[in-house]
Amino acid sequence: MRFTDYAIDRSLPAVFHAVAGLLIAGLLWLIEVPGIFIGFTLTIYAAAAAVPFLWDFRRRRRYYGQLVELLARLDEKTLLSELAPRPGFLEGQIVSGILRQSQKYQNDAIEAVRQEAREYRDFLDTWVHEIKTPIASARWIVENQKDPVTLRIDDELRRIDRLVELALYYARSSDVETDFRVETTTLQALVSAALKTYSKAIIQAGGRIELGALDVPVCADRKSCAFIIGQFLSNAVKYRRENLALHFSARTGPNGACLTVADNGVGIDAADLPRVFEKGFTGRNGRRDPKSTGIGLYLCKRLCDQMNLGLTVRSRPGGGTEVTLTFPTERSLQEAGMRSALPLTKM
């Protein structure tokens, strides 16, 4: 709060005080009061008007300064009116009371929306597990009656299963404390879990897999990481060229371990590359495929951010795509506060 702004806001009372002072001086002059007494009178009057003006400015500036500082420190901005100090002037008290009532209504509305979202997520969680039963039963029937038709049905069932998993992880991605379980595992185990899910699709695409030295220990949620790697494999199969090749490599450093998944597919345009993690963005490649949703990489990035994992994509048209997952060290997870939210267990 600047003094000039406050002075402009209070300019009308200042004008009235000035006019009143001039009238008093004029009346004293008319009754032939000596000039020195007129000067003393105006000085006292000016001081009596200026002191409350400056005092009021000081308390208002201090209060609003506290509000601005508190707002900057708060992560949950909606708590401002509850944590703010009570103002010492009437206008502030009235406004503060109104804001507290308004804030209570807003907090109640937010909590209602959150409760509704939790209930929806719980329903979706239950539905996903229920729908997996008939999918598994249908795949069992296909396994026992193999023919060209049932094999095509099996492919569609696998695709339905992956889409169901996508919906489940999308619903879970906003609740770190409940759904993520950090364990000590290896990059080999994470890659093997993802390859197990997408092995048939890779085989049907004529893919070739090259595995580097992946026996590198990391701290991560195995199911979520396998899902993320699976999304990379799904994109590699979807946007492949002839003679699909997938190369997995790892490297370690002081800040953690990195897993790189590289393919020799069609690649990503330079203009599309900065936007691949945007929700619903499909790019030029996606527009050629009506099945593209633009959700996969967005969800991968969201899950990585929740788990404190790094995710980068490098690509060029016709030169394939290289995706790198960076797993922080256990110490980094502890410093980021992840251990308190995510129990760390050994395999």
Short mmCIF file of the C-alpha atoms (twelve columns), coordinates in Angstrom:
data_MODEL
# 
_entry.id   MODEL 
# 
loop_
_atom_site.group_PDB 
_atom_site.id 
_atom_site.type_symbol 
_atom_site.label_atom_id 
_atom_site.label_alt_id 
_atom_site.label_comp_id 
_atom_site.label_asym_id 
_atom_site.label_seq_id 
_atom_site.Cartn_x 
_atom_site.Cartn_y 
_atom_site.Cartn_z 
_atom_site.pdbx_PDB_model_num 
ATOM 1   C CA . MET A 1   0.000   0.000   0.000   1 
ATOM 2   C CA . ARG A 2   1.639   3.241   -1.150  1 
ATOM 3   C CA . PHE A 3   1.219   6.579   0.608   1 
ATOM 4   C CA . THR A 4   0.368   8.382   -2.642  1 
ATOM 5   C CA . ASP A 5   -2.486  5.952   -3.330  1 
ATOM 6   C CA . TYR A 6   -3.830  6.399   0.183   1 
ATOM 7   C CA . ALA A 7   -3.517  10.197  -0.027  1 
ATOM 8   C CA . ILE A 8   -5.436  10.268  -3.337  1 
ATOM 9   C CA . ASP A 9   -8.137  8.059   -1.814  1 
ATOM 10  C CA . ARG A 10  -8.431  10.486  1.148   1 
ATOM 11  C CA . SER A 11  -8.124  13.660  -0.911  1 
ATOM 12  C CA . LEU A 12  -11.748 14.788  -0.335  1 
ATOM 13  C CA . PRO A 13  -11.474 14.936  3.511   1 
ATOM 14  C CA . ALA A 14  -8.097  16.697  3.087   1 
ATOM 15  C CA . VAL A 15  -9.727  19.344  0.871   1 
ATOM 16  C CA . PHE A 16  -12.482 19.930  3.468   1 
ATOM 17  C CA . HIS A 17  -9.878  20.292  6.215   1 
ATOM 18  C CA . ALA A 18  -7.961  22.823  4.114   1 
ATOM 19  C CA . VAL A 19  -11.107 24.844  3.385   1 
ATOM 20  C CA . ALA A 20  -12.083 24.726  7.059   1 
ATOM 21  C CA . GLY A 21  -8.609  25.954  8.037   1 
ATOM 22  C CA . LEU A 22  -8.811  28.874  5.603   1 
ATOM 23  C CA . LEU A 23  -12.251 29.854  6.906   1 
ATOM 24  C CA . ILE A 24  -11.005 29.790  10.490  1 
ATOM 25  C CA . ALA A 25  -8.005  31.918  9.528   1 
ATOM 26  C CA . GLY A 26  -10.310 34.377  7.733   1 
ATOM 27  C CA . LEU A 27  -12.646 34.700  10.704  1 
ATOM 28  C CA . LEU A 28  -9.733  35.267  13.087  1 
ATOM 29  C CA . TRP A 29  -8.352  37.932  10.766  1 
ATOM 30  C CA . LEU A 30  -11.727 39.688  10.593  1 
ATOM 31  C CA . ILE A 31  -11.867 39.985  14.372  1 
ATOM 32  C CA . GLU A 32  -8.340  41.399  14.287  1 
ATOM 33  C CA . VAL A 33  -6.543  38.504  15.990  1 
ATOM 34  C CA . PRO A 34  -2.742  38.961  15.708  1 
ATOM 35  C CA . GLY A 35  -1.128  37.022  12.912  1 
ATOM 36  C CA . ILE A 36  1.113   35.012  15.209  1 
ATOM 37  C CA . PHE A 37  -1.971  33.601  16.982  1 
ATOM 38  C CA . ILE A 38  -3.592  32.808  13.652  1 
ATOM 39  C CA . GLY A 39  -0.424  30.920  12.680  1 
ATOM 40  C CA . PHE A 40  -0.421  28.939  15.929  1 
ATOM 41  C CA . THR A 41  -4.093  28.101  15.480  1 
ATOM 42  C CA . LEU A 42  -3.583  26.834  11.912  1 
ATOM 43  C CA . THR A 43  -0.543  24.794  13.010  1 
ATOM 44  C CA . ILE A 44  -2.513  23.099  15.780  1 
ATOM 45  C CA . TYR A 45  -5.432  22.469  13.419  1 
ATOM 46  C CA . ALA A 46  -3.141  21.024  10.734  1 
ATOM 47  C CA . ALA A 47  -1.416  18.750  13.259  1 
ATOM 48  C CA . ALA A 48  -4.776  17.571  14.597  1 
ATOM 49  C CA . ALA A 49  -5.817  16.649  11.050  1 
ATOM 50  C CA . ALA A 50  -2.470  15.150  9.925   1 
ATOM 51  C CA . VAL A 51  -1.753  12.885  12.910  1 
ATOM 52  C CA . PRO A 52  -4.957  10.755  12.548  1 
ATOM 53  C CA . PHE A 53  -4.358  10.703  8.784   1 
ATOM 54  C CA . LEU A 54  -0.830  9.292   9.184   1 
ATOM 55  C CA . TRP A 55  -1.834  6.929   11.993  1 
ATOM 56  C CA . ASP A 56  -4.704  5.501   9.922   1 
ATOM 57  C CA . PHE A 57  -2.371  5.053   6.933   1 
ATOM 58  C CA . ARG A 58  0.196   3.262   9.084   1 
ATOM 59  C CA . ARG A 59  -2.227  0.688   10.551  1 
ATOM 60  C CA . ARG A 60  -3.857  0.016   7.192   1 
ATOM 61  C CA . ARG A 61  -0.503  -0.444  5.462   1 
ATOM 62  C CA . ARG A 62  0.664   -2.816  8.195   1 
ATOM 63  C CA . TYR A 63  -2.517  -4.903  7.997   1 
ATOM 64  C CA . TYR A 64  -2.591  -5.151  4.201   1 
ATOM 65  C CA . GLY A 65  1.140   -5.852  4.154   1 
ATOM 66  C CA . GLN A 66  0.547   -8.776  6.527   1 
ATOM 67  C CA . LEU A 67  -2.198  -10.053 4.213   1 
ATOM 68  C CA . VAL A 68  0.058   -9.916  1.130   1 
ATOM 69  C CA . GLU A 69  2.899   -11.653 2.991   1 
ATOM 70  C CA . LEU A 70  0.576   -14.350 4.336   1 
ATOM 71  C CA . LEU A 71  -0.923  -14.948 0.883   1 
ATOM 72  C CA . ALA A 72  2.548   -15.412 -0.588  1 
ATOM 73  C CA . ARG A 73  3.431   -18.014 2.055   1 
ATOM 74  C CA . LEU A 74  0.231   -20.017 1.847   1 
ATOM 75  C CA . ASP A 75  0.058   -23.025 -0.448  1 
ATOM 76  C CA . GLU A 76  -3.705  -23.288 0.088   1 
ATOM 77  C CA . LYS A 77  -4.833  -19.755 -0.767  1 
ATOM 78  C CA . THR A 78  -8.410  -20.419 0.326   1 
ATOM 79  C CA . LEU A 79  -7.254  -20.385 3.963   1 
ATOM 80  C CA . LEU A 80  -6.294  -16.694 3.810   1 
ATOM 81  C CA . SER A 81  -9.406  -15.285 5.477   1 
ATOM 82  C CA . GLU A 82  -9.218  -17.856 8.302   1 
ATOM 83  C CA . LEU A 83  -5.549  -17.261 9.082   1 
ATOM 84  C CA . ALA A 84  -5.466  -13.499 8.509   1 
ATOM 85  C CA . PRO A 85  -5.137  -11.289 11.609  1 
ATOM 86  C CA . ARG A 86  -8.225  -9.357  12.645  1 
ATOM 87  C CA . PRO A 87  -8.008  -5.737  11.410  1 
ATOM 88  C CA . GLY A 88  -8.065  -2.877  13.904  1 
ATOM 89  C CA . PHE A 89  -10.354 -0.581  11.894  1 
ATOM 90  C CA . LEU A 90  -14.094 -0.831  11.331  1 
ATOM 91  C CA . GLU A 91  -14.098 -1.099  7.526   1 
ATOM 92  C CA . GLY A 92  -11.591 -3.941  7.635   1 
ATOM 93  C CA . GLN A 93  -13.592 -5.780  10.287  1 
ATOM 94  C CA . ILE A 94  -16.757 -5.577  8.185   1 
ATOM 95  C CA . VAL A 95  -15.003 -6.749  5.038   1 
ATOM 96  C CA . SER A 96  -13.174 -9.480  6.972   1 
ATOM 97  C CA . GLY A 97  -16.454 -10.812 8.348   1 
ATOM 98  C CA . ILE A 98  -18.027 -10.868 4.902   1 
ATOM 99  C CA . LEU A 99  -14.981 -12.626 3.432   1 
ATOM 100 C CA . ARG A 100 -15.004 -15.246 6.190   1 
ATOM 101 C CA . GLN A 101 -18.625 -16.107 5.454   1 
ATOM 102 C CA . SER A 102 -17.933 -16.188 1.733   1 
ATOM 103 C CA . GLN A 103 -14.840 -18.310 2.290   1 
ATOM 104 C CA . LYS A 104 -16.778 -20.785 4.416   1 
ATOM 105 C CA . TYR A 105 -19.303 -21.194 1.622   1 
ATOM 106 C CA . GLN A 106 -16.499 -21.668 -0.913  1 
ATOM 107 C CA . ASN A 107 -14.669 -24.203 1.266   1 
ATOM 108 C CA . ASP A 108 -17.888 -26.166 1.778   1 
ATOM 109 C CA . ALA A 109 -18.471 -26.167 -1.985  1 
ATOM 110 C CA . ILE A 110 -14.878 -27.285 -2.646  1 
ATOM 111 C CA . GLU A 111 -15.163 -30.081 -0.104  1 
ATOM 112 C CA . ALA A 112 -18.436 -31.216 -1.688  1 
ATOM 113 C CA . VAL A 113 -16.758 -31.357 -5.104  1 
ATOM 114 C CA . ARG A 114 -13.808 -33.256 -3.651  1 
ATOM 115 C CA . GLN A 115 -16.117 -35.728 -1.950  1 
ATOM 116 C CA . GLU A 116 -18.006 -36.214 -5.191  1 
ATOM 117 C CA . ALA A 117 -14.704 -36.770 -7.020  1 
ATOM 118 C CA . ARG A 118 -13.604 -39.308 -4.396  1 
ATOM 119 C CA . GLU A 119 -16.891 -41.169 -4.710  1 
ATOM 120 C CA . TYR A 120 -16.609 -41.153 -8.502  1 
ATOM 121 C CA . ARG A 121 -13.051 -42.433 -8.293  1 
ATOM 122 C CA . ASP A 122 -14.068 -45.167 -5.882  1 
ATOM 123 C CA . PHE A 123 -16.860 -46.156 -8.249  1 
ATOM 124 C CA . LEU A 124 -14.484 -46.174 -11.206 1 
ATOM 125 C CA . ASP A 125 -11.969 -48.195 -9.186  1 
ATOM 126 C CA . THR A 126 -14.632 -50.783 -8.407  1 
ATOM 127 C CA . TRP A 127 -15.935 -50.789 -11.971 1 
ATOM 128 C CA . VAL A 128 -12.456 -51.378 -13.395 1 
ATOM 129 C CA . HIS A 129 -11.909 -54.379 -11.164 1 
ATOM 130 C CA . GLU A 130 -15.373 -55.721 -11.965 1 
ATOM 131 C CA . ILE A 131 -14.954 -55.284 -15.727 1 
ATOM 132 C CA . LYS A 132 -11.640 -57.133 -15.636 1 
ATOM 133 C CA . THR A 133 -13.455 -60.334 -14.624 1 
ATOM 134 C CA . PRO A 134 -15.535 -60.705 -17.825 1 
ATOM 135 C CA . ILE A 135 -12.526 -59.610 -19.898 1 
ATOM 136 C CA . ALA A 136 -10.411 -62.344 -18.310 1 
ATOM 137 C CA . SER A 137 -13.222 -64.864 -18.808 1 
ATOM 138 C CA . ALA A 138 -13.579 -63.918 -22.462 1 
ATOM 139 C CA . ARG A 139 -9.833  -64.267 -22.999 1 
ATOM 140 C CA . TRP A 140 -9.918  -67.697 -21.319 1 
ATOM 141 C CA . ILE A 141 -12.652 -68.789 -23.729 1 
ATOM 142 C CA . VAL A 142 -10.581 -67.522 -26.646 1 
ATOM 143 C CA . GLU A 143 -7.526  -69.430 -25.423 1 
ATOM 144 C CA . ASN A 144 -9.543  -72.654 -25.460 1 
ATOM 145 C CA . GLN A 145 -11.142 -72.094 -28.869 1 
ATOM 146 C CA . LYS A 146 -8.450  -70.640 -31.064 1 
ATOM 147 C CA . ASP A 147 -9.312  -69.783 -34.640 1 
ATOM 148 C CA . PRO A 148 -8.816  -66.689 -36.809 1 
ATOM 149 C CA . VAL A 149 -11.970 -65.050 -35.471 1 
ATOM 150 C CA . THR A 150 -11.275 -65.661 -31.781 1 
ATOM 151 C CA . LEU A 151 -7.687  -64.492 -32.203 1 
ATOM 152 C CA . ARG A 152 -8.973  -61.190 -33.555 1 
ATOM 153 C CA . ILE A 153 -11.390 -61.033 -30.637 1 
ATOM 154 C CA . ASP A 154 -8.447  -61.631 -28.287 1 
ATOM 155 C CA . ASP A 155 -6.619  -58.666 -29.814 1 
ATOM 156 C CA . GLU A 156 -9.619  -56.426 -29.174 1 
ATOM 157 C CA . LEU A 157 -9.963  -57.762 -25.635 1 
ATOM 158 C CA . ARG A 158 -6.335  -56.897 -24.969 1 
ATOM 159 C CA . ARG A 159 -6.936  -53.409 -26.299 1 
ATOM 160 C CA . ILE A 160 -10.018 -53.039 -24.067 1 
ATOM 161 C CA . ASP A 161 -7.955  -54.209 -21.092 1 
ATOM 162 C CA . ARG A 162 -5.284  -51.568 -21.798 1 
ATOM 163 C CA . LEU A 163 -7.914  -48.832 -22.150 1 
ATOM 164 C CA . VAL A 164 -9.446  -49.884 -18.841 1 
ATOM 165 C CA . GLU A 165 -6.000  -49.627 -17.234 1 
ATOM 166 C CA . LEU A 166 -5.608  -46.171 -18.753 1 
ATOM 167 C CA . ALA A 167 -8.899  -45.065 -17.186 1 
ATOM 168 C CA . LEU A 168 -7.886  -46.533 -13.833 1 
ATOM 169 C CA . TYR A 169 -4.518  -44.771 -13.725 1 
ATOM 170 C CA . TYR A 170 -6.081  -41.517 -14.869 1 
ATOM 171 C CA . ALA A 171 -8.467  -41.684 -11.916 1 
ATOM 172 C CA . ARG A 172 -5.651  -42.592 -9.525  1 
ATOM 173 C CA . SER A 173 -3.184  -39.983 -10.715 1 
ATOM 174 C CA . SER A 174 -4.513  -37.300 -8.345  1 
ATOM 175 C CA . ASP A 175 -4.174  -39.354 -5.142  1 
ATOM 176 C CA . VAL A 176 -0.522  -40.020 -4.361  1 
ATOM 177 C CA . GLU A 177 -0.832  -41.062 -0.730  1 
ATOM 178 C CA . THR A 178 -3.418  -43.782 -1.367  1 
ATOM 179 C CA . ASP A 179 -2.292  -45.373 -4.603  1 
ATOM 180 C CA . PHE A 180 1.506   -45.229 -4.922  1 
ATOM 181 C CA . ARG A 181 3.789   -47.651 -3.114  1 
ATOM 182 C CA . VAL A 182 7.506   -47.000 -3.469  1 
ATOM 183 C CA . GLU A 183 9.615   -50.156 -3.381  1 
ATOM 184 C CA . THR A 184 13.199  -51.129 -4.095  1 
ATOM 185 C CA . THR A 185 13.145  -52.816 -7.491  1 
ATOM 186 C CA . THR A 186 15.221  -52.888 -10.684 1 
ATOM 187 C CA . LEU A 187 14.856  -51.410 -14.130 1 
ATOM 188 C CA . GLN A 188 14.907  -54.974 -15.495 1 
ATOM 189 C CA . ALA A 189 11.810  -55.857 -13.458 1 
ATOM 190 C CA . LEU A 190 9.941   -52.742 -14.607 1 
ATOM 191 C CA . VAL A 191 10.761  -53.337 -18.276 1 
ATOM 192 C CA . SER A 192 9.879   -57.043 -18.049 1 
ATOM 193 C CA . ALA A 193 6.461   -56.215 -16.553 1 
ATOM 194 C CA . ALA A 194 5.717   -53.777 -19.374 1 
ATOM 195 C CA . LEU A 195 6.946   -56.161 -22.076 1 
ATOM 196 C CA . LYS A 196 4.762   -58.936 -20.673 1 
ATOM 197 C CA . THR A 197 1.682   -56.796 -21.273 1 
ATOM 198 C CA . TYR A 198 2.638   -55.662 -24.774 1 
ATOM 199 C CA . SER A 199 4.528   -58.751 -25.969 1 
ATOM 200 C CA . LYS A 200 1.784   -59.952 -28.327 1 
ATOM 201 C CA . ALA A 201 1.380   -56.502 -29.911 1 
ATOM 202 C CA . ILE A 202 5.148   -56.258 -30.422 1 
ATOM 203 C CA . ILE A 203 5.318   -59.759 -31.919 1 
ATOM 204 C CA . GLN A 204 2.425   -59.027 -34.276 1 
ATOM 205 C CA . ALA A 205 4.241   -55.862 -35.370 1 
ATOM 206 C CA . GLY A 206 7.363   -57.910 -36.108 1 
ATOM 207 C CA . GLY A 207 9.276   -56.019 -33.447 1 
ATOM 208 C CA . ARG A 208 12.794  -56.703 -32.295 1 
ATOM 209 C CA . ILE A 209 13.808  -56.017 -28.697 1 
ATOM 210 C CA . GLU A 210 17.305  -55.084 -27.575 1 
ATOM 211 C CA . LEU A 211 17.939  -55.079 -23.839 1 
ATOM 212 C CA . GLY A 212 20.975  -53.391 -22.358 1 
ATOM 213 C CA . ALA A 213 22.301  -53.890 -18.847 1 
ATOM 214 C CA . LEU A 214 19.156  -53.117 -16.854 1 
ATOM 215 C CA . ASP A 215 20.023  -54.733 -13.545 1 
ATOM 216 C CA . VAL A 216 20.028  -51.326 -11.884 1 
ATOM 217 C CA . PRO A 217 18.279  -50.877 -8.501  1 
ATOM 218 C CA . VAL A 218 15.764  -48.033 -8.233  1 
ATOM 219 C CA . CYS A 219 13.103  -46.853 -5.800  1 
ATOM 220 C CA . ALA A 220 9.731   -46.647 -7.534  1 
ATOM 221 C CA . ASP A 221 6.133   -47.772 -7.651  1 
ATOM 222 C CA . ARG A 222 6.396   -50.888 -9.818  1 
ATOM 223 C CA . LYS A 223 2.852   -50.993 -11.197 1 
ATOM 224 C CA . SER A 224 2.759   -47.331 -12.144 1 
ATOM 225 C CA . CYS A 225 6.209   -47.407 -13.739 1 
ATOM 226 C CA . ALA A 226 5.355   -50.544 -15.705 1 
ATOM 227 C CA . PHE A 227 2.227   -48.759 -16.912 1 
ATOM 228 C CA . ILE A 228 4.282   -45.712 -17.981 1 
ATOM 229 C CA . ILE A 229 6.809   -47.848 -19.866 1 
ATOM 230 C CA . GLY A 230 3.878   -49.684 -21.436 1 
ATOM 231 C CA . GLN A 231 2.588   -46.409 -22.840 1 
ATOM 232 C CA . PHE A 232 5.951   -45.890 -24.541 1 
ATOM 233 C CA . LEU A 233 5.695   -49.376 -26.052 1 
ATOM 234 C CA . SER A 234 2.126   -48.746 -27.171 1 
ATOM 235 C CA . ASN A 235 3.177   -45.570 -28.996 1 
ATOM 236 C CA . ALA A 236 6.164   -47.342 -30.538 1 
ATOM 237 C CA . VAL A 237 3.890   -50.036 -31.955 1 
ATOM 238 C CA . LYS A 238 1.253   -47.552 -33.065 1 
ATOM 239 C CA . TYR A 239 3.662   -45.202 -34.854 1 
ATOM 240 C CA . ARG A 240 6.076   -47.821 -36.172 1 
ATOM 241 C CA . ARG A 241 7.694   -48.280 -39.521 1 
ATOM 242 C CA . GLU A 242 8.825   -51.566 -41.003 1 
ATOM 243 C CA . ASN A 243 11.234  -53.663 -38.937 1 
ATOM 244 C CA . LEU A 244 10.223  -52.211 -35.585 1 
ATOM 245 C CA . ALA A 245 13.134  -52.136 -33.131 1 
ATOM 246 C CA . LEU A 246 12.999  -51.269 -29.444 1 
ATOM 247 C CA . HIS A 247 16.165  -50.599 -27.488 1 
ATOM 248 C CA . PHE A 248 16.287  -50.380 -23.688 1 
ATOM 249 C CA . SER A 249 19.344  -48.936 -21.976 1 
ATOM 250 C CA . ALA A 250 20.242  -47.636 -18.535 1 
ATOM 251 C CA . ARG A 251 22.792  -45.364 -16.963 1 
ATOM 252 C CA . THR A 252 23.443  -44.229 -13.423 1 
ATOM 253 C CA . GLY A 253 24.641  -40.971 -11.962 1 
ATOM 254 C CA . PRO A 254 24.845  -39.073 -8.670  1 
ATOM 255 C CA . ASN A 255 21.223  -37.945 -8.971  1 
ATOM 256 C CA . GLY A 256 19.762  -41.381 -9.740  1 
ATOM 257 C CA . ALA A 257 19.270  -43.868 -12.559 1 
ATOM 258 C CA . CYS A 258 17.947  -43.280 -16.064 1 
ATOM 259 C CA . LEU A 259 16.030  -45.711 -18.259 1 
ATOM 260 C CA . THR A 260 15.937  -44.891 -21.979 1 
ATOM 261 C CA . VAL A 261 13.476  -46.498 -24.378 1 
ATOM 262 C CA . ALA A 262 14.292  -45.839 -28.034 1 
ATOM 263 C CA . ASP A 263 12.410  -46.923 -31.155 1 
ATOM 264 C CA . ASN A 264 12.975  -46.498 -34.877 1 
ATOM 265 C CA . GLY A 265 9.480   -45.260 -35.668 1 
ATOM 266 C CA . VAL A 266 8.188   -42.313 -37.649 1 
ATOM 267 C CA . GLY A 267 9.358   -39.796 -35.035 1 
ATOM 268 C CA . ILE A 268 7.739   -36.550 -33.900 1 
ATOM 269 C CA . ASP A 269 7.745   -33.218 -35.689 1 
ATOM 270 C CA . ALA A 270 9.859   -30.511 -34.066 1 
ATOM 271 C CA . ALA A 271 6.773   -28.274 -33.789 1 
ATOM 272 C CA . ASP A 272 4.840   -31.002 -31.953 1 
ATOM 273 C CA . LEU A 273 7.614   -32.094 -29.584 1 
ATOM 274 C CA . PRO A 274 7.167   -29.340 -26.930 1 
ATOM 275 C CA . ARG A 275 3.464   -30.190 -26.664 1 
ATOM 276 C CA . VAL A 276 3.525   -33.987 -26.395 1 
ATOM 277 C CA . PHE A 277 2.659   -33.859 -22.666 1 
ATOM 278 C CA . GLU A 278 -0.385  -31.629 -23.145 1 
ATOM 279 C CA . LYS A 279 -3.740  -33.203 -22.425 1 
ATOM 280 C CA . GLY A 280 -5.547  -34.188 -25.613 1 
ATOM 281 C CA . PHE A 281 -2.697  -33.175 -27.932 1 
ATOM 282 C CA . THR A 282 -2.184  -35.731 -30.707 1 
ATOM 283 C CA . GLY A 283 0.057   -33.885 -33.174 1 
ATOM 284 C CA . ARG A 284 0.444   -34.681 -36.825 1 
ATOM 285 C CA . ASN A 285 1.004   -38.385 -36.230 1 
ATOM 286 C CA . GLY A 286 -2.053  -38.637 -34.014 1 
ATOM 287 C CA . ARG A 287 -4.290  -36.946 -36.549 1 
ATOM 288 C CA . ARG A 288 -3.512  -39.786 -38.960 1 
ATOM 289 C CA . ASP A 289 -4.746  -42.349 -36.436 1 
ATOM 290 C CA . PRO A 290 -8.399  -41.939 -35.362 1 
ATOM 291 C CA . LYS A 291 -7.718  -44.061 -32.251 1 
ATOM 292 C CA . SER A 292 -5.285  -41.525 -30.802 1 
ATOM 293 C CA . THR A 293 -6.588  -39.735 -27.703 1 
ATOM 294 C CA . GLY A 294 -3.645  -37.586 -26.606 1 
ATOM 295 C CA . ILE A 295 -4.016  -38.937 -23.056 1 
ATOM 296 C CA . GLY A 296 -1.162  -41.461 -22.809 1 
ATOM 297 C CA . LEU A 297 1.872   -39.188 -22.557 1 
ATOM 298 C CA . TYR A 298 -0.103  -36.581 -20.624 1 
ATOM 299 C CA . LEU A 299 -0.938  -39.214 -18.020 1 
ATOM 300 C CA . CYS A 300 2.669   -40.465 -17.990 1 
ATOM 301 C CA . LYS A 301 3.922   -36.962 -17.252 1 
ATOM 302 C CA . ARG A 302 1.315   -36.468 -14.547 1 
ATOM 303 C CA . LEU A 303 2.222   -39.737 -12.841 1 
ATOM 304 C CA . CYS A 304 5.943   -38.954 -13.088 1 
ATOM 305 C CA . ASP A 305 5.412   -35.556 -11.488 1 
ATOM 306 C CA . GLN A 306 3.463   -37.188 -8.656  1 
ATOM 307 C CA . MET A 307 6.230   -39.768 -8.085  1 
ATOM 308 C CA . ASN A 308 9.089   -37.262 -8.433  1 
ATOM 309 C CA . LEU A 309 10.375  -38.944 -11.612 1 
ATOM 310 C CA . GLY A 310 11.906  -37.101 -14.541 1 
ATOM 311 C CA . LEU A 311 10.486  -37.638 -18.036 1 
ATOM 312 C CA . THR A 312 11.957  -36.320 -21.288 1 
ATOM 313 C CA . VAL A 313 11.292  -37.061 -24.952 1 
ATOM 314 C CA . ARG A 314 13.713  -36.617 -27.839 1 
ATOM 315 C CA . SER A 315 12.713  -37.241 -31.426 1 
ATOM 316 C CA . ARG A 316 13.002  -36.154 -35.031 1 
ATOM 317 C CA . PRO A 317 10.830  -36.965 -38.031 1 
ATOM 318 C CA . GLY A 318 11.855  -40.301 -39.516 1 
ATOM 319 C CA . GLY A 319 14.510  -40.798 -36.847 1 
ATOM 320 C CA . GLY A 320 12.536  -42.545 -34.146 1 
ATOM 321 C CA . THR A 321 11.736  -41.459 -30.601 1 
ATOM 322 C CA . GLU A 322 13.793  -41.684 -27.412 1 
ATOM 323 C CA . VAL A 323 12.060  -41.460 -24.049 1 
ATOM 324 C CA . THR A 324 14.044  -41.213 -20.815 1 
ATOM 325 C CA . LEU A 325 12.755  -41.893 -17.308 1 
ATOM 326 C CA . THR A 326 14.908  -40.569 -14.473 1 
ATOM 327 C CA . PHE A 327 14.552  -42.278 -11.088 1 
ATOM 328 C CA . PRO A 328 15.810  -40.251 -8.139  1 
ATOM 329 C CA . THR A 329 17.863  -41.770 -5.352  1 
ATOM 330 C CA . GLU A 330 16.233  -42.793 -2.085  1 
ATOM 331 C CA . ARG A 331 17.824  -39.779 -0.424  1 
ATOM 332 C CA . SER A 332 16.304  -37.461 -3.026  1 
ATOM 333 C CA . LEU A 333 12.879  -38.977 -2.383  1 
ATOM 334 C CA . GLN A 334 13.286  -38.392 1.342   1 
ATOM 335 C CA . GLU A 335 14.355  -34.783 0.804   1 
ATOM 336 C CA . ALA A 336 11.319  -34.243 -1.433  1 
ATOM 337 C CA . GLY A 337 9.055   -35.544 1.322   1 
ATOM 338 C CA . MET A 338 7.990   -38.606 -0.659  1 
ATOM 339 C CA . ARG A 339 8.835   -41.128 2.045   1 
ATOM 340 C CA . SER A 340 6.265   -39.734 4.438   1 
ATOM 341 C CA . ALA A 341 3.584   -40.078 1.790   1 
ATOM 342 C CA . LEU A 342 4.864   -43.247 0.125   1 
ATOM 343 C CA . PRO A 343 6.021   -46.148 2.290   1 
ATOM 344 C CA . LEU A 344 9.377   -47.487 1.114   1 
ATOM 345 C CA . THR A 345 9.632   -51.281 1.251   1 
ATOM 346 C CA . LYS A 346 12.071  -53.872 0.074   1 
ATOM 347 C CA . MET A 347 11.224  -56.454 -2.534  1 
# 
